Amino acid sequence: MKVDTTEANENLTLKAEVQVSEGENVTQQQQYIFGDFTERLWAYLTIQQLLEKRVSAETNEKGNLTDRILELSLKYSFVTPLTSMVVTKPEENKNERFVADKSTEDGNV
């Protein structure tokens, strides 16, 4: 890579060798870290909006909102007041499962 620039009466040339394979590796690591961030953020915000709508919705609309919230929360692995988080212990009793419910505002599960 070569960059030429001129400042006032002075010329400056910078040269650097870059291996493309290293650049691709960095890009892949960033894709792994930030890959679906925007999509997950959209899903999270959408779920929050649907939960707010659900509070004041009519009975028939509430069912549709609940279905949509469940669909998004399961697809993107979010725990909501309508879903639970299943926790499994890695080595001990692999078939044993624990459910961690999110408590409601009044303290009930």
C-alpha positions as CSV (number, residue, x, y, z in Angstrom):
1,M,0.0,0.0,0.0
2,K,1.3,3.4,-0.9
3,V,-0.1,6.8,0.2
4,D,1.1,10.1,-1.3
5,T,0.2,13.5,0.1
6,T,1.3,17.1,-0.2
7,E,1.3,19.6,2.6
8,A,2.3,23.2,1.9
9,N,5.7,22.8,0.1
10,E,6.5,19.3,1.4
11,N,5.7,15.9,-0.2
12,L,5.2,12.9,2.0
13,T,5.0,9.3,0.9
14,L,4.1,6.4,3.2
15,K,4.6,2.8,2.2
16,A,3.4,-0.2,4.1
17,E,3.1,-3.9,3.4
18,V,-0.2,-5.5,4.4
19,Q,-1.1,-9.1,4.1
20,V,-4.6,-9.5,2.9
21,S,-5.1,-12.8,4.8
22,E,-4.6,-11.0,8.1
23,G,-7.1,-8.3,7.2
24,E,-9.7,-11.0,6.3
25,N,-9.1,-12.7,9.7
26,V,-9.8,-9.4,11.5
27,T,-13.0,-8.9,9.5
28,Q,-14.1,-12.4,10.3
29,Q,-13.5,-11.8,14.1
30,Q,-15.5,-8.5,13.9
31,Q,-18.3,-10.3,12.1
32,Y,-18.4,-12.9,14.8
33,I,-18.6,-10.2,17.5
34,F,-21.0,-7.7,15.8
35,G,-22.5,-10.0,13.1
36,D,-26.2,-9.9,14.1
37,F,-26.1,-7.1,16.6
38,T,-28.3,-4.8,14.6
39,E,-30.9,-7.5,14.0
40,R,-30.9,-8.6,17.7
41,L,-31.2,-4.9,18.8
42,W,-34.2,-4.5,16.4
43,A,-35.8,-7.7,17.9
44,Y,-35.2,-6.5,21.5
45,L,-36.8,-3.1,20.9
46,T,-39.7,-4.6,18.9
47,I,-40.4,-7.1,21.8
48,Q,-40.4,-4.2,24.3
49,Q,-42.8,-2.2,22.2
50,L,-45.1,-5.2,21.7
51,L,-45.1,-5.9,25.5
52,E,-46.1,-2.3,26.1
53,K,-48.9,-2.6,23.5
54,R,-50.1,-5.9,25.0
55,V,-50.8,-4.2,28.4
56,S,-53.7,-2.1,26.9
57,A,-54.7,-4.4,24.1
58,E,-58.1,-5.9,23.5
59,T,-58.4,-9.7,24.2
60,N,-58.3,-10.8,20.6
61,E,-55.4,-8.5,19.8
62,K,-53.6,-9.6,23.0
63,G,-53.3,-13.1,21.7
64,N,-51.7,-11.9,18.4
65,L,-49.2,-9.8,20.3
66,T,-48.4,-12.6,22.6
67,D,-47.7,-14.9,19.7
68,R,-45.5,-12.4,18.0
69,I,-43.6,-11.7,21.3
70,L,-43.0,-15.4,21.8
71,E,-41.9,-15.9,18.2
72,L,-39.3,-13.2,18.4
73,S,-38.1,-14.0,21.9
74,L,-37.6,-17.7,21.0
75,K,-35.9,-16.9,17.7
76,Y,-33.4,-14.4,19.3
77,S,-33.1,-16.2,22.7
78,F,-34.5,-13.4,24.8
79,V,-36.1,-14.0,28.2
80,T,-39.3,-12.0,28.6
81,P,-42.2,-12.0,31.1
82,L,-43.9,-14.5,28.7
83,T,-40.9,-16.9,28.4
84,S,-38.6,-18.7,30.8
85,M,-34.9,-19.4,30.8
86,V,-33.9,-23.0,31.0
87,V,-30.6,-23.6,32.8
88,T,-28.8,-26.9,32.6
89,K,-25.7,-28.0,34.6
90,P,-22.9,-29.0,32.2
91,E,-21.4,-32.1,33.8
92,E,-23.7,-33.2,36.5
93,N,-27.0,-34.9,35.7
94,K,-27.2,-33.8,32.1
95,N,-30.9,-34.5,32.0
96,E,-31.7,-32.4,35.0
97,R,-33.1,-29.0,34.1
98,F,-33.9,-25.9,36.1
99,V,-36.3,-23.2,35.1
100,A,-35.6,-19.6,36.0
101,D,-38.8,-17.5,35.6
102,K,-38.6,-13.7,35.4
103,S,-40.6,-12.2,38.3
104,T,-43.4,-9.8,37.6
105,E,-43.6,-6.2,39.0
106,D,-45.6,-7.3,42.0
107,G,-42.9,-9.9,43.0
108,N,-44.9,-13.0,41.8
109,V,-43.5,-15.4,39.3
